[in-house]
Amino acid sequence: MSPRNKKVKPGDLVILTKVPPGLLEGLPKKDQKAIREIVGKPIVFVEYDDSGRLELEFTDSEGIIHFIYVDPIFIRLADRQADKNDSED
């Protein structure tokens, strides 16, 4: 997803397709684990920063809220219909 192609709007669910290089460097092990666990799962897009990165928000398994900033190439828009169907099962 290109920063110029801003199809994602605040509040949309997005999928982190992989952990961007360098994102985990220097972070505590618990934070690294939390980020790895959300890859491939729908998380909330908050806003774009001044550099065009996406601010993403998620809550880990311990109830801790995290914010990460990633380049748009590492996300895709979540398929809301698929998510809705999963929740109806």
Residue pairs with C-beta under 8 A, 6 or more apart in sequence:
1 7
1 8
1 72
1 73
1 75
1 76
1 77
2 72
3 48
3 52
3 71
3 72
5 72
6 48
7 77
8 14
8 45
8 54
8 72
8 75
8 77
9 45
10 45
10 46
10 47
11 44
11 45
12 44
12 45
12 77
12 78
13 42
13 43
13 44
13 45
13 77
13 78
13 80
13 83
14 42
14 43
14 44
14 45
14 54
14 56
14 75
14 76
14 77
14 78
15 40
15 41
15 42
15 43
15 75
15 76
15 77
15 78
16 38
16 39
16 40
16 41
16 43
16 56
16 70
16 74
16 75
17 39
17 40
17 74
17 75
17 76
18 39
18 74
19 35
19 36
19 39
19 74
20 70
20 71
20 74
23 35
23 68
23 70
24 31
24 32
24 35
24 36
27 35
30 60
30 62
30 64
31 66
33 60
34 58
34 60
34 61
34 64
34 66
35 66
35 68
37 60
37 61
38 58
38 60
42 78
42 83
43 56
43 57
43 58
44 56
44 57
44 58
45 54
45 55
45 56
45 75
46 54
46 55
46 56
46 57
46 67
47 54
47 55
48 54
48 55
49 55
49 69
52 71
52 72
53 69
53 70
53 71
53 72
54 69
54 70
54 71
54 72
54 75
55 67
55 68
55 69
56 67
56 68
56 69
56 70
56 75
57 65
57 66
57 67
58 65
58 66
58 68
59 65
59 66
60 66
